[in-house]
Amino acid sequence: MLNTTRDIKLATAITGSYPRPLWFDRSLERRSFKAAMGDSLFREQYQDAVAAIINAQEAAGLDILSDGDSRFDLAVGGKSWFFYPIERLGGIRGHRSTSQGWMGRLGLKPGHILYEVQEAYQPAIVKEKLTRGPLEYAALWQVAQRLSDRPVKFGAICAPALASMLWNEHYADDKALILDLCDIMNAEFRELAAAGCPVIQVEEPRQHGMTRQGDCGEADLEFQTEAFNRQLKGVDAEIWVHTCWGNPNQQRVYPEVPSYERALPYLLELDADVVTFECASSGGRDLPLFAKYKTEKKIGIGVVSHTNTLVEQPEHVAALIRRALEFIPPERLLVTTDCGFGREGLSRRIAYYKCVSLVQGTNIVRRELGLPQARVRAADPKLYFASLEEG
């Protein structure tokens, strides 16, 4: 059995996505993953890209790894996070052409980068009852896990968030649509867990985003919690829930980073072992909330940002971890990134050294607490210069 965060104090990980190697220029283009793996060029590029991403995370010393979300096509603003599953569901035909896409409520106009991003997100039209298609999460995870003895976490969008990119022309209401999506995702997650995946990350419940909307009531938040948990019934794996404040093209959705406070009680009711929170962007402003809202869940804090190219210094990372430890004990604290690194915003070099700094900063605090430290191969000059000589 692969170790999970049950076995590691101050476990480290990245959220999921990682910049594509420049030579990885093939895409799935709506094909099923297993069918695409019969394409020699795609197969070689995909497997090599995942191997490079796994190797980089191991060299940085991360405890829990990711396949970099390499299944996603290189599309505007991270569009594939939504559209990988949408393109593989039954009951969907065509899209609704609109310039008032997923960000329309912010009143964006031409000249704003997110206006351009939202134009790429044309909602898909639900014409019939939604059915499960070839998502193939288990096969995707297996390609990555065979490359490492460390646990590889598999992350995927949750059903309620996925529903926000669909235009309903079949169901009586959006709640019925969401519940069908939850059952589809539950079947996929259960199959993934049965294949042996040790950590499944279900991404971006809608509660914290909805609290930014003036018409969001308590019943709306309660339904979101009920629906999210419906996806997780019978899923035998360590469950992580990722929450952040958005990552379209490595941009902030909100000029000022919002607070999780109103949503936090609902997020802590999710049937998960770990809930992650964006903290680097706000300097850990919401960390005192964990003294107010008690929980036995593990809490993951983001200590490096996906929205800038500055590699945070290890001492900066350590300071944020120390701040978190004022409210969360070390056995329940995880160290991660605010969000994924994306596929088109950051370079691989910057993403890599953010991972290195994340682990080095965690090692500072581990040393202070008398905990075992992770080996960071990137920080070993003998190994570094040996690699240059071999090259």
C-alpha positions as CSV (number, residue, x, y, z in Angstrom):
1,M,0.0,0.0,0.0
2,L,1.4,3.4,-1.0
3,N,2.0,5.8,1.8
4,T,-0.5,8.7,2.0
5,T,-0.7,11.8,4.2
6,R,-1.8,9.4,7.0
7,D,1.9,8.5,7.3
8,I,3.6,11.9,6.8
9,K,3.6,15.0,8.9
10,L,3.7,18.3,7.0
11,A,3.3,16.3,3.7
12,T,4.1,18.3,0.6
13,A,2.4,18.3,-2.8
14,I,1.4,20.6,-5.7
15,T,-2.2,21.1,-6.6
16,G,-2.0,19.3,-9.9
17,S,-1.3,21.0,-13.2
18,Y,2.3,21.6,-14.4
19,P,3.6,23.4,-17.5
20,R,3.9,21.2,-20.6
21,P,7.3,20.5,-22.1
22,L,7.6,22.6,-25.2
23,W,8.0,19.5,-27.4
24,F,4.7,18.0,-26.1
25,D,2.6,19.4,-29.0
26,R,0.2,16.6,-29.6
27,S,-3.3,16.7,-28.0
28,L,-6.2,14.3,-27.4
29,E,-8.5,16.4,-29.5
30,R,-11.7,14.8,-28.2
31,R,-10.3,11.2,-28.5
32,S,-10.6,8.8,-25.7
33,F,-7.2,8.4,-23.9
34,K,-6.9,4.7,-24.6
35,A,-7.7,5.3,-28.3
36,A,-5.1,8.1,-28.5
37,M,-2.5,5.8,-26.9
38,G,-2.6,3.9,-30.2
39,D,-1.2,7.0,-31.9
40,S,2.6,6.4,-31.7
41,L,3.5,10.1,-31.6
42,F,1.0,11.0,-29.0
43,R,1.9,7.9,-26.9
44,E,5.6,8.7,-26.8
45,Q,5.1,12.4,-26.1
46,Y,2.5,11.8,-23.4
47,Q,4.5,9.1,-21.6
48,D,7.7,11.1,-21.8
49,A,6.0,14.3,-20.6
50,V,4.5,12.6,-17.5
51,A,7.9,11.0,-16.8
52,A,9.6,14.4,-16.9
53,I,7.0,15.9,-14.6
54,I,7.1,13.0,-12.1
55,N,10.9,13.2,-12.1
56,A,10.9,17.0,-11.5
57,Q,8.6,16.6,-8.4
58,E,10.8,13.7,-7.0
59,A,13.9,15.8,-7.5
60,A,12.3,18.7,-5.6
61,G,11.5,16.4,-2.7
62,L,7.7,16.4,-2.8
63,D,5.9,13.7,-0.9
64,I,2.7,13.4,-2.9
65,L,3.1,13.6,-6.7
66,S,0.9,14.6,-9.7
67,D,0.8,13.7,-13.3
68,G,0.7,17.4,-14.1
69,D,-2.8,17.1,-15.6
70,S,-1.1,16.1,-18.8
71,R,-4.3,14.8,-20.3
72,F,-5.5,18.3,-20.8
73,D,-5.1,19.8,-24.3
74,L,-3.2,23.1,-24.5
75,A,-6.2,25.4,-24.7
76,V,-6.9,29.0,-23.8
77,G,-7.0,29.8,-20.1
78,G,-7.0,26.2,-18.8
79,K,-10.3,25.5,-20.7
80,S,-9.6,21.7,-20.8
81,W,-10.1,21.5,-17.0
82,F,-13.8,21.8,-17.8
83,F,-13.9,20.4,-21.3
84,Y,-11.9,17.2,-20.9
85,P,-15.0,15.6,-19.2
86,I,-17.6,17.6,-21.1
87,E,-16.2,16.3,-24.5
88,R,-16.6,12.8,-23.2
89,L,-20.1,12.8,-21.7
90,G,-23.2,11.5,-23.5
91,G,-26.2,13.8,-23.9
92,I,-24.3,16.9,-25.0
93,R,-24.5,18.4,-28.5
94,G,-23.0,21.6,-29.7
95,H,-22.3,24.8,-27.8
96,R,-24.1,28.1,-27.1
97,S,-22.2,31.0,-28.7
98,T,-21.9,33.8,-26.2
99,S,-19.4,36.5,-25.2
100,Q,-21.0,36.5,-21.7
101,G,-19.4,33.2,-20.7
102,W,-18.5,32.0,-17.2
103,M,-17.2,35.4,-16.2
104,G,-20.2,37.4,-17.5
105,R,-21.3,38.3,-14.0
106,L,-18.2,40.4,-13.6
107,G,-19.2,42.7,-16.5
108,L,-15.9,42.3,-18.3
109,K,-15.3,44.2,-21.5
110,P,-12.8,43.9,-24.4
111,G,-9.4,45.0,-23.3
112,H,-9.5,42.8,-20.2
113,I,-7.5,39.5,-20.4
114,L,-10.3,37.6,-18.8
115,Y,-12.7,38.8,-21.4
116,E,-10.6,37.1,-24.0
117,V,-10.3,34.0,-21.8
118,Q,-14.1,33.7,-21.3
119,E,-14.7,33.8,-25.1
120,A,-12.9,30.5,-25.3
121,Y,-15.3,29.0,-22.8
122,Q,-18.4,28.4,-24.9
123,P,-20.9,26.5,-22.8
124,A,-21.8,23.0,-24.1
125,I,-25.6,22.3,-24.6
126,V,-27.2,19.5,-22.7
127,K,-29.8,18.1,-25.0
128,E,-30.5,14.7,-23.4
129,K,-30.0,12.9,-20.1
130,L,-26.3,13.0,-19.3
131,T,-24.5,9.7,-19.4
132,R,-21.0,8.6,-18.5
133,G,-18.4,8.5,-21.3
134,P,-14.8,7.4,-21.6
135,L,-13.2,9.6,-18.9
136,E,-10.7,6.8,-18.2
137,Y,-9.3,8.3,-15.0
138,A,-8.0,4.9,-13.8
139,A,-5.9,4.4,-17.0
140,L,-4.6,8.0,-16.8
141,W,-3.5,7.5,-13.1
142,Q,-1.9,4.1,-13.8
143,V,0.5,5.6,-16.5
144,A,1.8,8.1,-13.8
145,Q,1.9,5.8,-10.8
146,R,4.1,3.2,-12.5
147,L,6.8,5.8,-12.7
148,S,7.2,6.3,-9.0
149,D,7.2,4.6,-5.6
150,R,5.7,7.7,-4.1
151,P,1.9,8.2,-4.1
152,V,0.5,9.9,-7.2
153,K,-2.5,12.0,-6.5
154,F,-5.2,12.2,-9.3
155,G,-7.2,15.4,-9.5
156,A,-10.4,16.2,-11.3
157,I,-13.1,18.8,-11.5
158,C,-16.2,18.2,-9.3
159,A,-19.7,17.8,-10.7
160,P,-21.1,21.1,-9.4
161,A,-18.3,23.1,-10.9
162,L,-18.6,21.2,-14.2
163,A,-22.3,22.0,-14.4
164,S,-21.4,25.7,-14.5
165,M,-20.0,25.2,-18.0
166,L,-23.2,23.5,-19.3
167,W,-26.3,25.1,-20.9
168,N,-29.3,23.1,-19.8
169,E,-31.9,22.4,-22.5
170,H,-33.1,19.1,-21.1
171,Y,-33.5,19.0,-17.3
172,A,-36.4,20.5,-15.4
173,D,-33.8,22.5,-13.3
174,D,-30.1,22.8,-12.8
175,K,-30.2,20.8,-9.6
176,A,-31.4,17.7,-11.4
177,L,-28.6,18.2,-13.9
178,I,-26.0,18.5,-11.1
179,L,-27.2,15.4,-9.3
180,D,-26.9,13.3,-12.5
181,L,-23.4,14.6,-13.0
182,C,-22.6,13.7,-9.4
183,D,-23.6,10.1,-10.0
184,I,-21.5,10.0,-13.2
185,M,-18.4,11.3,-11.3
186,N,-19.1,9.0,-8.4
187,A,-18.9,6.0,-10.7
188,E,-15.6,7.3,-12.2
189,F,-14.1,8.0,-8.7
190,R,-15.1,4.6,-7.4
191,E,-13.4,2.9,-10.4
192,L,-10.3,5.0,-9.9
193,A,-10.1,4.0,-6.2
194,A,-10.7,0.4,-7.0
195,A,-7.7,0.5,-9.4
196,G,-5.5,1.4,-6.4
197,C,-5.3,5.2,-6.6
198,P,-4.3,6.3,-3.1
199,V,-5.3,9.9,-3.2
200,I,-8.1,11.4,-5.2
201,Q,-8.5,15.2,-5.3
202,V,-11.9,16.5,-6.1
203,E,-11.5,20.1,-7.3
204,E,-13.2,23.4,-6.6
205,P,-16.5,23.0,-4.8
206,R,-18.6,26.1,-5.5
207,Q,-19.4,27.3,-2.0
208,H,-16.6,29.9,-1.6
209,G,-17.2,31.3,-5.1
210,M,-21.0,31.5,-4.5
211,T,-20.6,33.5,-1.4
212,R,-19.3,36.3,-3.6
213,Q,-22.7,36.5,-5.2
214,G,-25.3,38.7,-3.6
215,D,-28.2,36.3,-4.1
216,C,-26.5,33.2,-2.5
217,G,-28.6,31.9,0.4
218,E,-27.9,29.2,3.0
219,A,-30.1,26.7,1.2
220,D,-27.9,27.2,-1.9
221,L,-24.8,26.4,0.1
222,E,-26.4,23.4,1.8
223,F,-27.3,22.0,-1.6
224,Q,-23.8,22.4,-2.9
225,T,-22.5,20.5,0.1
226,E,-25.1,17.7,-0.4
227,A,-24.3,17.4,-4.1
228,F,-20.5,17.4,-3.6
229,N,-20.7,14.6,-1.0
230,R,-22.9,12.6,-3.3
231,Q,-19.9,12.2,-5.6
232,L,-17.8,10.6,-2.8
233,K,-20.1,7.8,-1.6
234,G,-18.2,4.5,-1.6
235,V,-15.0,6.0,-2.9
236,D,-12.3,4.0,-1.0
237,A,-9.3,6.4,-1.2
238,E,-7.9,9.3,0.7
239,I,-10.0,12.2,-0.5
240,W,-8.6,15.8,-1.0
241,V,-10.8,18.8,-1.8
242,H,-9.0,21.6,-3.5
243,T,-10.3,25.2,-3.2
244,C,-8.8,28.3,-4.6
245,W,-10.0,31.7,-6.0
246,G,-9.6,30.8,-9.6
247,N,-6.8,30.2,-12.1
248,P,-7.8,31.3,-15.7
249,N,-4.5,31.7,-17.5
250,Q,-2.7,32.3,-14.2
251,Q,-4.8,35.3,-13.5
252,R,-6.7,36.4,-10.4
253,V,-10.5,36.4,-10.9
254,Y,-10.9,39.0,-8.1
255,P,-8.6,42.0,-7.8
256,E,-8.6,41.6,-4.0
257,V,-8.3,38.1,-2.7
258,P,-11.6,37.2,-1.0
259,S,-12.1,35.5,2.4
260,Y,-13.3,31.9,2.9
261,E,-15.1,32.9,6.1
262,R,-18.7,32.5,5.1
263,A,-18.1,29.3,3.1
264,L,-15.7,27.7,5.6
265,P,-18.4,25.9,7.7
266,Y,-19.8,24.3,4.6
267,L,-16.4,23.3,3.2
268,L,-15.6,21.6,6.5
269,E,-18.7,19.5,6.1
270,L,-17.4,17.9,2.9
271,D,-16.7,14.2,3.1
272,A,-13.0,14.6,2.7
273,D,-9.8,13.8,4.6
274,V,-8.0,16.9,3.4
275,V,-9.3,20.4,2.4
276,T,-6.8,22.8,0.8
277,F,-6.9,26.6,0.9
278,E,-5.2,29.3,-1.1
279,C,-3.0,31.1,1.5
280,A,0.0,32.4,-0.4
281,S,-2.0,35.1,-2.2
282,S,-3.4,36.5,1.0
283,G,-0.4,36.0,3.3
284,G,-2.4,33.5,5.3
285,R,-5.0,36.1,6.3
286,D,-7.7,33.5,6.9
287,L,-5.6,31.1,9.0
288,P,-7.1,32.4,12.3
289,L,-10.5,31.1,11.1
290,F,-9.2,27.6,12.1
291,A,-9.3,28.6,15.7
292,K,-12.9,29.6,15.3
293,Y,-14.1,26.6,13.2
294,K,-12.9,23.4,14.7
295,T,-12.3,20.3,12.5
296,E,-10.5,17.0,12.6
297,K,-9.8,17.2,8.9
298,K,-6.3,17.8,7.6
299,I,-5.8,21.3,6.2
300,G,-3.6,22.0,3.2
301,I,-2.2,25.5,2.9
302,G,-1.0,27.1,-0.3
303,V,2.5,28.6,0.3
304,V,3.5,29.4,-3.3
305,S,1.5,31.3,-5.9
306,H,0.5,30.3,-9.4
307,T,-0.1,33.9,-10.5
308,N,3.4,35.2,-10.5
309,T,6.8,34.3,-11.8
310,L,8.7,35.1,-8.5
311,V,10.0,32.0,-6.8
312,E,9.2,32.4,-3.2
313,Q,12.2,32.1,-0.8
314,P,12.3,29.1,1.5
315,E,12.2,31.3,4.6
316,H,9.1,33.0,3.3
317,V,7.5,29.6,2.9
318,A,8.6,28.6,6.4
319,A,7.1,31.8,7.9
320,L,3.7,31.0,6.4
321,I,3.9,27.4,7.8
322,R,4.8,28.7,11.2
323,R,1.8,31.0,11.1
324,A,-0.5,28.1,10.2
325,L,0.9,26.0,13.1
326,E,-0.5,28.6,15.5
327,F,-4.0,27.3,14.5
328,I,-3.4,23.8,13.0
329,P,-1.3,21.1,14.7
330,P,1.5,19.6,12.5
331,E,-0.1,16.2,12.3
332,R,-3.1,17.9,10.5
333,L,-1.2,20.4,8.3
334,L,-0.2,19.8,4.7
335,V,1.9,22.2,2.5
336,T,0.9,22.7,-1.1
337,T,0.4,25.4,-3.8
338,D,-2.4,27.9,-4.0
339,C,-3.5,26.3,-7.3
340,G,-2.0,24.4,-10.2
341,F,0.8,25.9,-12.2
342,G,-1.2,25.7,-15.5
343,R,0.0,24.7,-19.0
344,E,0.7,28.1,-20.6
345,G,1.4,30.7,-17.9
346,L,4.6,29.6,-16.0
347,S,7.7,28.0,-17.5
348,R,8.8,24.6,-16.3
349,R,11.9,26.1,-14.7
350,I,9.9,28.5,-12.6
351,A,7.3,25.8,-11.6
352,Y,10.2,23.5,-10.7
353,Y,11.9,25.9,-8.4
354,K,8.7,26.9,-6.8
355,C,8.4,23.2,-5.9
356,V,12.0,23.2,-4.6
357,S,11.4,26.2,-2.5
358,L,8.1,24.7,-1.1
359,V,10.0,21.7,0.1
360,Q,13.0,23.6,1.4
361,G,10.8,25.9,3.4
362,T,8.9,22.9,4.8
363,N,12.2,21.3,5.7
364,I,13.2,24.4,7.8
365,V,10.0,23.9,9.9
366,R,10.4,20.1,10.0
367,R,13.9,20.6,11.4
368,E,12.6,23.0,14.1
369,L,10.0,20.4,15.0
370,G,12.4,17.5,15.0
371,L,10.6,15.8,12.1
372,P,12.3,13.9,9.2
373,Q,13.3,16.1,6.3
374,A,12.8,15.4,2.6
375,R,15.8,15.0,0.4
376,V,15.9,17.8,-2.3
377,R,18.1,16.5,-5.1
378,A,18.0,19.9,-6.7
379,A,19.9,21.3,-3.7
380,D,22.8,18.8,-3.8
381,P,25.7,20.4,-5.7
382,K,27.4,17.1,-6.2
383,L,24.4,15.7,-8.0
384,Y,23.8,19.0,-9.9
385,F,27.3,19.3,-11.3
386,A,27.6,15.6,-12.0
387,S,24.5,15.9,-14.2
388,L,26.1,18.7,-16.1
389,E,29.3,16.7,-16.7
390,E,27.3,13.7,-17.8
391,G,25.4,15.9,-20.2
